[in-house]
Every structure is written in C-alpha cells, then in structure tokens.
C-alpha cells in the first residue's frame, strides 16, 4: 500500500521513469517503502550511507544527475549544504518535519494506493550503488530489473537458505549493496520476513545485539566479519539463541579462529559469501 502511494507521489511531482532518486536513510521502514516505490515508478533508486560527507554526497548527486533527494531530519542539514552546487536536483523529500522540504508522510497521505503493474522490462535500469572506492574514486554501478531481483534468487535460496518460515536479520547499513542483497531481494524472493532494528545515535554494542536473539525469533543472521570479531569477545555461552539456525558473513574473509569461536559459543557455523557491488553472489559456502 505505502510503496504504491510513494510511486504515485513521485509521478505527481513529475518524476519520470529513469530519473535518479538519492536515498540517504538509516535502517527505518521507510527505506524499504521508498526503494519498492521507486521500482513500481520505474525510477532509479540510489541509496547512500548516512556516513557520507558533504563532498561524498555532492560527488554522487553530480555524477548520477540525481533529480530527487530523500533523507531524514538528522541528515537534512548535510544535504542542504551541497544542493546549491547540484542543479539537477528538483525535489527534496524529508522523512520527518519539513523545513521547506516535501514531507514524506504528507506526500503519501495525498497519494492513491492504487497502481497498475508498471510492466517494467528486465533490462531497464533499476538501482544504483556506488562502490566503496577501494582502488580510487567510488564507481557508479547500475543494476537492472533482472540483475538484482532475479540474480538474488540464488543468494536467498542457497546462501541465506531462506524459506517463508524464516525471520532474517542483516546488520548492514542501507547505503551499501549488501543491504540490497541480504535485507531486500534475497530474503523477500524466498518469502522470508525481515527483522529491522534501528539503533540511531548509539554505538554498536555486541552484547545488546546478541540479546536480541533471546527477545525475537530470528532464524537466519548476516553480519560483517568485524561484528563477528566483536561478538566472540563476549561470553557467548551466557546468551540464548532459541530460534537461530543459520549464520552468514561477507565483506572480507572471516578468520578461521572467529568461525570456530562462534561455533563453540552458539553451535552455528558462519557461511561465507563473496561478490561485488558490480555483481550478485559469485562464490559462497552453502
């Protein structure tokens, strides 16, 4: 309902298929609504991490020729500072109170929840992610309606091992491609539900994170190796993991010592995967 409303809201603003929409939000439910709405509207979503500097944002908006920017109140001022140098941007949307911007909830409130299937072709542009810039400036990577939604069937079915009975949790910033992989297309292709925990303004606390497994029936779990290295410093045996059955890691190699410590403490192996912003899953342990 809400993603259809957002697609109609974009059309009402005059945003045409193929235009680029920059989305800089933390792990809040609106991020999923917006990306889905962009797919329905046949516009190209371009997620960015909230850790981006003003220089990073200007670089991305200019290179992608973005026409819409979306962020929350917390990051609004950062975008305000660069928009005078980004003439392609025509519309500003804030998740929260306006300050001269379109308010997200107000846009949805005025939009219809009815929308015909967009009949988008598989080869049409769908989503842009920027690389992390390991070998130079971050590169703009364009994915189509085939590469991510269809390509991540393998990710969801074989690596995440997801089914409609699963509640999947990924600890990943929405601004990196990993979010599209393991907390969007791969689980939803398999009919799994997503667990989303927004901890804005707080440092990552491994103990607080591990306690979530006792409070909620999380069955499959993805974390970067850095997080696992912090987890195994905790007394893992004092935590309970009643529903957890499958754990995953990617982004860099997971140390064998960390894999063994996690297995000893939780009873679960960490299944590794490898890919790039430019690809889908290339290699993994299933």
C-alpha positions in Angstrom: 0.0 0.0 0.0 2.6 2.5 1.1 5.1 1.7 -1.7 2.3 2.2 -4.3 1.4 5.5 -2.7 5.1 6.6 -2.9 5.2 5.6 -6.6 2.1 7.8 -7.2 3.6 10.6 -5.2 6.7 10.6 -7.4 4.5 10.8 -10.5 2.5 13.6 -9.0 5.8 15.6 -8.6 6.6 15.0 -12.2 9.4 12.5 -11.7 9.6 10.4 -14.9 10.8 6.8 -15.4 14.6 6.6 -15.5 15.2 9.6 -13.2 17.6 9.0 -10.3 16.4 9.3 -6.6 19.1 9.6 -4.0 18.0 7.9 -0.7 20.1 8.5 2.4 18.3 6.9 5.4 19.2 4.7 8.4 17.6 1.4 9.0 14.0 2.6 9.1 10.9 1.0 7.5 10.5 4.0 5.1 13.8 2.9 3.3 12.1 -0.3 2.1 8.9 1.5 1.1 10.8 4.1 -0.9 13.0 1.6 -2.8 10.0 -0.6 -3.6 8.1 2.6 -4.6 10.9 3.5 -7.0 10.7 0.1 -8.6 7.0 0.5 -9.1 7.5 4.0 -10.5 10.3 2.7 -12.8 12.7 5.4 -11.4 16.2 4.5 -10.3 16.9 4.5 -6.6 20.4 5.4 -5.4 21.0 4.5 -1.7 23.8 6.2 0.2 25.0 5.6 3.7 24.3 8.3 6.3 28.1 8.3 7.0 28.7 10.1 3.7 30.4 13.5 3.9 29.2 16.6 2.1 31.9 16.1 -0.5 30.8 12.4 -1.0 27.2 13.5 -1.4 28.0 16.2 -4.0 30.1 13.7 -6.0 27.3 11.2 -6.1 24.5 13.6 -6.9 26.5 15.3 -9.7 27.8 12.1 -11.3 24.4 10.4 -11.3 22.5 13.6 -12.3 20.0 12.9 -9.5 16.7 14.8 -9.6 15.3 13.8 -6.2 16.9 13.6 -2.7 15.4 11.9 0.3 16.8 11.9 3.8 15.7 12.3 7.5 15.7 15.3 9.7 19.0 14.2 11.2 20.8 14.4 7.9 18.8 17.2 6.3 21.4 20.0 7.0 24.2 17.9 5.4 22.3 17.8 2.2 21.2 21.4 2.4 24.8 22.5 2.3 25.6 20.8 -1.0 22.3 21.2 -3.0 23.2 24.7 -4.3 26.0 23.1 -6.2 23.8 20.3 -7.6 21.5 21.9 -10.2 20.0 18.6 -11.3 18.1 18.2 -8.0 14.5 19.3 -8.4 12.7 17.8 -5.5 13.7 17.4 -1.8 11.8 14.9 0.5 12.3 14.5 4.2 11.2 11.6 6.4 10.1 13.9 9.3 9.2 17.5 9.6 9.7 19.7 6.5 11.8 22.8 6.8 10.7 23.8 3.3 11.0 20.2 2.0 8.2 17.9 0.9 7.3 15.8 4.0 7.2 12.1 3.2 4.1 11.3 5.2 2.2 14.2 3.7 3.1 13.0 0.2 1.8 9.5 1.0 -1.4 10.9 2.5 -2.3 12.7 -0.7 -1.4 9.8 -3.0 -3.6 7.0 -4.2 -2.9 3.4 -3.1 -4.0 2.1 -6.5 -1.3 1.5 -9.1 -1.3 -0.7 -12.2 1.6 -3.1 -12.7 4.3 -1.0 -14.3 5.2 -3.7 -16.8 8.9 -2.8 -16.4 11.2 -4.6 -18.8 14.0 -6.8 -17.3 16.7 -4.7 -19.0 15.6 -1.4 -17.6 17.8 0.5 -15.1 16.5 -0.1 -11.5 19.1 0.7 -8.9 22.5 2.4 -8.5 25.0 1.7 -5.8 28.4 3.2 -5.5 31.5 1.1 -4.8 33.5 1.7 -1.6 36.3 3.2 -3.7 39.0 0.7 -2.8 41.1 1.5 -5.9 40.2 5.2 -6.4 37.1 7.3 -6.5 33.8 5.3 -5.9 32.4 4.0 -9.1 28.7 4.2 -10.0 27.2 0.8 -10.6 23.9 0.4 -12.3 21.7 -2.7 -11.8 18.6 -3.7 -13.8 15.3 -5.2 -13.0 16.9 -8.6 -13.8 20.3 -8.5 -12.1 19.2 -7.9 -8.5 15.6 -9.2 -8.2 16.3 -12.3 -10.3 20.0 -12.7 -9.6 19.5 -12.8 -5.9 17.2 -15.9 -6.0 20.4 -17.9 -5.7 21.5 -15.8 -2.8 18.3 -16.2 -0.9 17.7 -19.9 -1.7 21.2 -21.4 -1.3 23.3 -19.0 0.7 20.8 -17.5 3.1 18.8 -20.8 3.0 15.6 -18.7 3.5 12.1 -20.0 3.4 8.7 -18.4 4.1 9.1 -19.6 7.7 12.2 -17.5 8.4 12.8 -14.2 10.1 16.0 -12.9 8.7 18.3 -10.2 10.3 21.1 -8.4 8.4 23.4 -6.0 10.2 24.3 -3.7 7.3 24.0 -0.1 6.5 21.3 0.7 3.9 23.8 2.7 1.8 25.9 -0.3 0.7 25.0 -3.0 -1.8 24.9 -5.7 1.0 21.6 -4.2 2.1 20.0 -4.9 -1.4 21.5 -8.4 -1.2 20.6 -9.8 2.2 17.9 -7.5 3.6 15.9 -6.9 0.5 15.9 -9.1 -2.6 17.3 -12.4 -1.4 15.0 -12.9 1.7 11.9 -11.5 0.0 12.4 -13.7 -3.1 12.1 -16.6 -0.7 9.1 -15.2 1.2 11.1 -14.6 4.4 10.3 -11.8 6.8 12.9 -9.2 7.7 13.9 -8.1 11.2 14.9 -4.4 11.3 16.4 -2.8 14.3 17.1 1.0 14.2 19.8 2.0 16.7 20.5 5.5 15.5 22.7 7.6 17.7 24.1 4.6 19.5 27.4 2.9 19.2 27.4 -0.7 18.1 27.1 -2.8 21.3 27.8 -6.5 20.7 26.1 -7.6 23.9 22.9 -5.6 23.2 22.9 -7.1 19.7 23.3 -10.7 21.0 20.5 -10.2 23.4 18.1 -9.6 20.5 18.2 -13.3 19.7 16.6 -14.0 23.1 13.8 -11.4 22.6 12.9 -12.2 19.0 12.5 -15.4 16.9 15.4 -14.6 14.5 16.2 -17.7 12.4 18.9 -16.5 9.9 21.5 -13.9 10.5 24.1 -11.9 8.5 26.9 -9.8 10.0 30.2 -8.5 8.6 33.3 -10.1 9.9 34.1 -7.0 12.0 30.9 -7.6 14.0 31.7 -11.3 14.5 35.1 -10.5 15.8 33.4 -8.3 18.4 30.8 -10.9 19.2 33.3 -13.6 20.0 34.9 -11.3 22.6 31.6 -11.7 24.6 30.8 -14.6 26.8 28.7 -16.3 24.1 27.5 -19.1 26.3 25.6 -16.8 28.6 23.3 -15.9 25.6 20.5 -18.0 24.3 19.7 -18.5 20.5 16.5 -20.4 20.6 15.4 -19.9 17.0 18.7 -19.2 15.2 19.6 -21.9 12.7 21.9 -20.3 10.0 24.6 -17.6 10.1 26.4 -15.8 7.3 29.3 -13.4 6.9 30.8 -11.4 3.9 32.6 -8.2 3.1 36.1 -9.7 3.9 37.3 -13.1 4.9 36.1 -14.4 8.3 39.1 -15.6 10.3 39.0 -19.4 11.0 39.5 -18.6 14.7 36.4 -16.5 14.7 34.4 -19.1 12.9 35.5 -21.7 15.5 34.8 -19.4 18.5 31.3 -18.6 17.1 30.6 -22.3 16.6 31.7 -23.1 20.1 29.7 -20.3 21.7 26.5 -20.7 19.6 26.6 -24.1 17.9 26.5 -22.4 14.5 28.9 -22.2 11.6 29.4 -18.9 9.7 28.8 -19.5 6.0 30.8 -17.1 3.8 29.8 -15.4 0.6 31.7 -13.3 -2.0 30.5 -10.8 -4.6 31.0 -7.2 -5.6 28.9 -4.1 -5.9 29.0 -4.8 -9.7 27.8 -8.4 -9.4 25.5 -10.6 -7.5 26.7 -13.6 -5.5 29.9 -15.1 -7.2 31.0 -17.7 -4.7 29.8 -18.9 -1.3 29.7 -21.8 1.2 26.2 -23.2 1.1 
